[in-house]
Amino acid sequence: MGQIEELPDDFDTSVNLNGAPPSPPSAPPAAPPSSTKPPPEPPSDDAPPSTAPALPPSLAEIHDRSSAELLEMMNRTPLFMTELDETDGAGGENVDLEALKALAWDGTPFEVADNFRDQGNECFRASKWRDAVEFYEKGLAVLRQESVKRDAPTAETLNPSITSPEETSGPPHPPSSNNDNSSTVDEAARIPALTTSLHLNLAATNLHLRNYRRVLTSCASAIALSPNNPKPYYRSAQALLSLSRLPAAADAVRRASGLAPADPAIATLAKKIETRAAELSAQDRARQEREARVRRERRVLGLALKARRVQFRTTSNPPDLEDAALQLQDKADPASLLTYPLLLLYPLHAQSDFLKAVRETETVGEVLETALPAPWDGPGEYARVEGVECYMETVGGKGLVKVGRKVGVATVLGGGKVEVVDGVVSVFVLPKARVAAWIAEWKRRRGLAGS
């Protein structure tokens, strides 16, 4: 059976396939036999030449690199990046990445801005709010720059008589393509709608970021471009609701409802604003009533202290009494029982006892019995009420008044010699044996020695 062979592309088609086959080339004459063998070749250190085909340049460049080096190179390639690396690994510029970045600015201003909007939308769907804001703002910047270029005056618009040398002496300019002009005009007509869309998308993204002031700015720009669009009013109402500016929110949602009366989202927002307004109104009424009650109680308390001739003074730095307070048993009746926060001071031992509510009908001795004996009194100097004496500072802190154990609190405070400071009654408690030394030291510190 005959054998069929495939002919190469460069086979000579002029060969006559019907003729006799060409005779094979004659073999070269054989060398005469020799009795001596040729000397053996000396061993060579060089490896024999490889018969494998050469690698393409791109593969040859990485053929001898390690796996770690290959992973590092791939991480600098945009399609394989696991993290953003804007260098080439040696401190230079990542050319591939910069080329991809440049593609974002390839096209007409409308196409570039529209591309930024699409990228922003992708980030929005992925909840990447800050990235979305960046893309929307880039799109607006492109359109803003294009608007400035269109509105900029040219030499011809400033002075129509001025012409360039080419226009006077050269051949006429070839007419521009109608398709190019129509495309430019069509894009220029679509720019306001794209600008409005970018402002609205930016507002929606800033709502998620709680940048409510920026939401209002974006919506105002969208309304200026598209006053009959309900979306900017709707998103303005959302931001105003979050800022608790309820009258403005109600006005914005009412305008949105007027433009889209059947929109369920607008109706839901209107109901939410109405509910929030009712809640705030109720809270405001409660606050006003609470403030009015506090003013009444203070006025009644002032009348009660005045009727009892109690001296009262406040300082610029009152103590934190927590829930303790000077108050009437019936806060609406100045004649009802009055209670005082009372502070027992033990100056010789730097100790104190704070009693939150002492009735004005109690005696000083009854008050002491609630605190003595003191748990920190090792020597037992305060073991018995009869073994101590009590003193209070006079009005202005210029003197001391001894207070007997059988005297009532109301009698002490109503005598006109002592005062209640920041709503607290302060009483010094000392062992009888050490009273004289303490009074002398107290006078020395107040500069009253010898008086």
SEMARNU-35221 format. One line per 4 residues: their letters; for each residue x, y, z of C-alpha. Coordinates in steps of 0.2 Angstrom, whole numbers. Layout:
// SEMARNU-35221
A	X,Y,Z | ...
//
This chain:
// SEMARNU-35221
MGQI	0,0,0 | 6,17,-4 | 10,30,10 | 2,47,10
EELP	13,61,16 | 8,79,22 | 15,93,11 | 23,108,20
DDFD	17,125,17 | 33,130,7 | 31,115,-5 | 37,119,-22
TSVN	20,118,-32 | 30,119,-49 | 36,101,-47 | 28,89,-59
LNGA	20,76,-49 | 15,66,-65 | 33,64,-71 | 46,51,-65
PPSP	53,54,-48 | 69,63,-47 | 84,52,-44 | 91,53,-27
PSAP	108,62,-25 | 123,52,-27 | 132,48,-10 | 149,55,-8
PAAP	164,43,-11 | 169,33,4 | 185,37,12 | 199,24,10
PSST	200,12,24 | 214,16,36 | 223,5,48 | 225,18,62
KPPP	210,25,73 | 208,44,75 | 214,50,92 | 200,51,105
EPPS	192,68,109 | 198,76,125 | 184,77,138 | 175,94,139
DDAP	168,103,154 | 154,111,144 | 137,102,143 | 132,96,126
PSTA	121,109,117 | 102,107,122 | 91,101,108 | 75,108,117
PALP	66,123,109 | 70,140,116 | 57,148,129 | 47,163,124
PSLA	55,179,132 | 41,181,144 | 43,163,151 | 62,164,150
EIHD	62,179,161 | 54,170,176 | 61,152,172 | 74,153,186
RSSA	64,162,199 | 58,154,215 | 40,151,220 | 41,165,232
ELLE	47,177,219 | 34,172,207 | 20,175,220 | 27,192,224
MMNR	27,196,205 | 9,190,203 | 4,201,218 | 10,216,208
TPLF	0,211,193 | -17,219,194 | -27,204,189 | -19,193,203
MTEL	-17,206,217 | -22,201,235 | -18,218,241 | -14,235,233
DETD	4,237,228 | 8,253,218 | 26,249,216 | 36,238,206
GAGG	45,230,221 | 60,240,219 | 53,257,224 | 48,261,206
ENVD	31,263,198 | 19,249,194 | 17,251,176 | 3,239,174
LEAL	-7,246,188 | -5,264,181 | -10,258,164 | -26,251,171
KALA	-29,267,181 | -27,277,165 | -41,267,157 | -53,275,169
WDGT	-50,292,161 | -51,285,143 | -66,292,133 | -76,307,133
PFEV	-80,317,149 | -98,309,149 | -91,292,147 | -78,294,160
ADNF	-91,301,173 | -103,287,168 | -89,274,171 | -86,282,188
RDQG	-104,281,192 | -105,262,188 | -90,259,199 | -98,268,213
NECF	-114,258,211 | -104,242,212 | -96,248,228 | -113,253,235
RASK	-120,236,231 | -105,229,241 | -108,241,256 | -91,249,252
WRDA	-98,266,256 | -82,276,257 | -76,269,240 | -93,273,233
VEFY	-92,291,238 | -75,293,230 | -81,286,213 | -96,297,214
EKGL	-86,313,218 | -74,309,204 | -88,308,192 | -95,325,197
AVLR	-77,332,196 | -76,327,178 | -93,334,174 | -89,350,183
QESV	-73,352,174 | -81,349,157 | -94,362,162 | -81,375,165
KRDA	-73,371,148 | -89,373,139 | -93,390,148 | -76,397,146
PTAE	-75,412,133 | -65,410,118 | -56,423,108 | -69,423,95
TLNP	-83,425,108 | -74,440,116 | -70,448,99 | -78,441,84
SITS	-66,452,72 | -51,443,78 | -46,429,67 | -30,418,67
PEET	-18,418,52 | -23,401,47 | -41,407,44 | -36,422,33
SGPP	-22,414,23 | -23,395,23 | -36,384,15 | -53,382,23
HPPS	-54,369,37 | -62,353,32 | -80,351,39 | -82,340,55
SNND	-91,324,54 | -109,325,57 | -109,309,67 | -96,317,79
NSST	-106,333,81 | -122,323,85 | -113,312,97 | -106,327,106
VDEA	-123,336,107 | -132,320,113 | -119,318,127 | -120,337,132
ARIP	-139,335,133 | -137,320,144 | -125,328,156 | -138,336,168
ALTT	-147,319,170 | -130,310,174 | -125,324,186 | -142,323,195
SLHL	-139,304,196 | -122,306,204 | -128,319,217 | -143,307,221
NLAA	-131,292,223 | -119,302,233 | -133,307,245 | -139,289,247
TNLH	-121,284,251 | -119,298,264 | -135,292,272 | -127,276,276
LRNY	-112,285,283 | -123,297,293 | -115,312,285 | -132,321,285
RRVL	-126,338,281 | -118,332,265 | -134,323,261 | -143,339,261
TSCA	-130,348,250 | -131,334,237 | -150,334,237 | -150,353,235
SAIA	-138,352,220 | -150,338,212 | -165,349,215 | -157,363,206
LSPN	-155,352,191 | -171,342,192 | -184,351,202 | -198,338,197
NPKP	-188,323,203 | -195,316,220 | -179,307,225 | -169,322,231
YYRS	-184,328,242 | -186,310,249 | -168,309,254 | -167,326,261
AQAL	-182,321,272 | -173,306,278 | -158,316,283 | -168,330,291
LSLS	-177,316,301 | -161,309,307 | -156,327,312 | -173,329,321
RLPA	-177,344,311 | -195,338,309 | -204,353,302 | -191,354,287
AADA	-192,335,286 | -211,336,285 | -210,349,271 | -197,339,261
VRRA	-208,323,262 | -223,333,257 | -215,339,241 | -209,322,237
SGLA	-227,315,239 | -233,329,228 | -222,323,214 | -225,304,217
PADP	-241,302,227 | -242,283,224 | -224,279,230 | -226,268,246
AIAT	-208,272,252 | -213,291,253 | -229,287,262 | -219,276,275
LAKK	-207,290,278 | -221,303,280 | -229,292,293 | -212,289,302
IETR	-209,308,303 | -227,311,309 | -224,298,323 | -207,305,328
AAEL	-215,322,329 | -228,316,341 | -215,308,351 | -204,323,352
SAQD	-219,334,356 | -224,323,371 | -206,323,377 | -205,342,376
RARQ	-221,343,386 | -215,331,399 | -199,341,400 | -208,358,402
EREA	-219,350,416 | -204,343,425 | -195,360,424 | -210,369,430
RVRR	-212,357,445 | -194,359,450 | -196,378,450 | -211,376,460
ERRV	-202,365,473 | -187,376,474 | -199,391,477 | -208,381,491
LGLA	-192,376,499 | -185,393,499 | -201,399,508 | -199,385,521
LKAR	-181,390,524 | -185,408,526 | -199,404,538 | -187,394,549
RVQF	-174,408,548 | -161,395,541 | -146,404,533 | -142,395,516
RTTS	-127,398,505 | -121,390,489 | -103,389,482 | -96,388,465
NPPD	-91,370,467 | -105,360,476 | -101,342,481 | -110,327,473
LEDA	-123,322,485 | -130,308,474 | -148,306,479 | -147,315,495
ALQL	-155,332,496 | -162,346,507 | -180,343,505 | -198,344,512
QDKA	-208,329,516 | -222,337,505 | -213,347,492 | -229,357,489
DPAS	-231,362,508 | -218,374,516 | -224,369,533 | -221,350,531
LLTY	-206,341,539 | -189,346,533 | -174,334,531 | -156,339,529
PLLL	-140,330,523 | -128,330,538 | -110,328,538 | -101,323,554
LYPL	-83,328,554 | -69,320,565 | -55,332,561 | -42,324,573
HAQS	-43,308,564 | -47,314,546 | -63,304,546 | -82,308,542
DFLK	-99,301,542 | -112,306,530 | -130,305,534 | -142,307,519
AVRE	-158,313,528 | -158,320,546 | -175,326,552 | -176,344,559
TETV	-185,337,574 | -170,326,579 | -158,332,593 | -139,332,590
GEVL	-137,318,603 | -149,307,593 | -139,311,577 | -123,306,586
ETAL	-131,289,592 | -133,284,574 | -114,286,571 | -105,282,587
PAPW	-96,272,592 | -85,274,577 | -78,258,569 | -61,266,566
DGPG	-59,272,584 | -46,260,592 | -42,270,608 | -61,272,611
EYAR	-61,291,612 | -78,291,603 | -86,276,612 | -99,286,621
VEGV	-110,301,615 | -106,309,632 | -88,309,629 | -88,321,614
ECYM	-92,339,610 | -100,346,594 | -95,362,585 | -102,372,570
ETVG	-94,386,560 | -103,403,561 | -109,412,545 | -94,415,534
GKGL	-83,403,543 | -76,416,555 | -80,408,572 | -86,392,580
VKVG	-102,388,590 | -104,374,602 | -119,363,600 | -127,354,614
RKVG	-132,336,613 | -150,340,618 | -153,354,606 | -164,351,591
VATV	-157,353,573 | -171,365,569 | -166,376,584 | -147,376,579
LGGG	-150,381,561 | -164,393,565 | -153,403,578 | -146,414,564
KVEV	-128,410,569 | -124,395,558 | -127,392,540 | -131,377,528
VDGV	-118,377,514 | -123,369,497 | -138,360,506 | -127,351,519
VSVF	-126,353,538 | -108,351,544 | -104,347,562 | -87,344,570
VLPK	-86,330,583 | -71,330,595 | -66,321,611 | -69,332,626
ARVA	-51,330,632 | -44,337,616 | -56,351,612 | -45,366,618
AWIA	-30,361,608 | -41,359,592 | -49,376,594 | -32,384,596
EWKR	-26,376,581 | -42,380,571 | -40,399,576 | -22,399,571
RRGL	-26,392,554 | -39,405,552 | -28,419,558 | -39,422,574
AGS	-26,418,587 | -28,429,603 | -46,433,599
//
